[in-house]
Amino acid sequence: MKKNIRKLHESFLNAFRGLGLCIHGERNFRVHMVTAFYVTIFALLGEATAAEASILCVCFGLTMGAELMNTAIERLCDRQASGYDGFVRDAKDIAAAGVFVCAAACVAVGVCIFIGEGVLAAALQYIFAHLWVAMALLASAPAALWFIFQYGRMQ
Ligand SMILES: Nc1ncnc2c1ncn2[C@@H]1O[C@H](COP(=O)(O)OP(=O)(O)OP(=O)(O)O)[C@@H](O)[C@H]1O
């Protein structure tokens, strides 16, 4: 029992290590994180329902999970090939297509929820009525950009 718990604990630690590697090393993953952050803020401001919020959570998991898999495939390919390799090219392009398909599906879901269900209009109405929220969102933009473009350069 104790051994099983230790193994489970190690599995979580390994998964968090992989997550940390991706956050640090993959700019596209940080783009997904920042997008998820702002989508969450707008969903809260627009009072998305529990069902809509659940669908958005699935979308975040889908795109970030696909990006993690894509990164794992890219790293294996880079390890395998020293120069140009047609198989590596195909594998990387297919993995990238996997991320693209997931992201495109999530954009479609976002359009349905934010535009179709009026969540974006409600969020904008809230923001215009509370200008400090607009200021806070604007003020967060440089931090978001720094996180996307500079965070990976830190040792
Ligand atoms: N060793 C290789 N042989 C052939 N083509 C390659 C090789 N490495 C990369 N490519 C091609 O270059 C593209 C970009 O590869 P790269 O490893 O730079 O991915 P990336 O730009 O980091 O991708 P992502 O933006 O998804 O993280 C690949 O999709 C593939 O078409």
The ligand as an ORCA input file, in Angstrom:
! r2SCAN-3c Opt
* xyz 0 1
  N      14.702     16.959    -38.856
  C      13.739     17.447    -39.666
  N      13.589     16.929    -40.898
  C      12.617     17.396    -41.737
  N      11.759     18.387    -41.450
  C      11.839     18.931    -40.231
  C      12.838     18.502    -39.276
  N      12.676     19.250    -38.147
  C      11.639     20.076    -38.392
  N      11.126     19.890    -39.617
  C       9.984     20.637    -40.222
  O       9.949     21.937    -39.658
  C       8.689     22.161    -39.000
  C       8.934     22.919    -37.705
  O       9.697     22.101    -36.853
  P      10.173     22.553    -35.427
  O      10.843     21.428    -34.748
  O      10.902     23.841    -35.531
  O       8.776     22.760    -34.754
  P       8.268     24.051    -34.027
  O       8.364     25.236    -34.924
  O       8.913     24.076    -32.694
  O       6.744     23.586    -33.939
  P       5.684     24.061    -32.934
  O       5.436     25.479    -33.335
  O       4.519     23.141    -33.190
  O       6.269     23.886    -31.563
  C       8.112     20.764    -38.765
  O       6.691     20.794    -38.705
  C       8.648     20.000    -39.965
  O       7.834     20.235    -41.097
*
